[in-house]
């Protein structure tokens, strides 16, 4: 089948909305994908077989932000500061990542999505940055979502550097979890001033895997941020049937 645009799946969770279960996602994710030349398709966490079929047929997957990742999936006990978790959604997204890896589909993880990538590949997380990191900066801003509030330093030998063309970027920040130990297939490639991992990428350059702890979908007015989506879409185009 000839396709005009690469199909990009976004897994979405079911949330209670006015007494009914609804699949809700910030529209900026879809807008960023469309801006970069892709066609977003929302995938609710309702059917495992359907999920596998959709991932095999799509051209790429964006894992969005959301609740904390349940420490059950990285063999830790929950700490007092752990926020809201949804174990069924975690299982759904971890399964989606593994199916995507088996089928070499490009993967872009954003905020929680980056943490899901790491856990799916065998890594662990910091459950609450202020309790586990020394001299932590503010990672959960009160500023509007499209306003950057802290700096991130990017490794100059990384794929992320190739995409952004810079070793420093200003980012927005809405998280209190992050990577503790990186999964073996992944490399930390960007850091906040307090040492917190802000981005990971796949060791294998033949398979596009990128995770960022900030929200680039809110910052696409910046060429560096739009480049992340355009590179992802370009990788997805290589899977056209």
Secondary structure by P-SEA (a helix, b strand, c coil): ccccbbbbbbbbbbbbccccccccccaaaaaaaaaabbbbbbbccccaaaaaaaaaaccbbbbbbbccccccccccccccccccccaaaaaaaaaaaaaaaaaccbbbbccaaaaaaaaaabbbbccccccccccccccccccccccccbbbbbccccaaaaaaccccccccccccccccccccccccccccccccccbbbbccccbbbbbbccccccccccaaaaaaaaaaaaaaaaacc
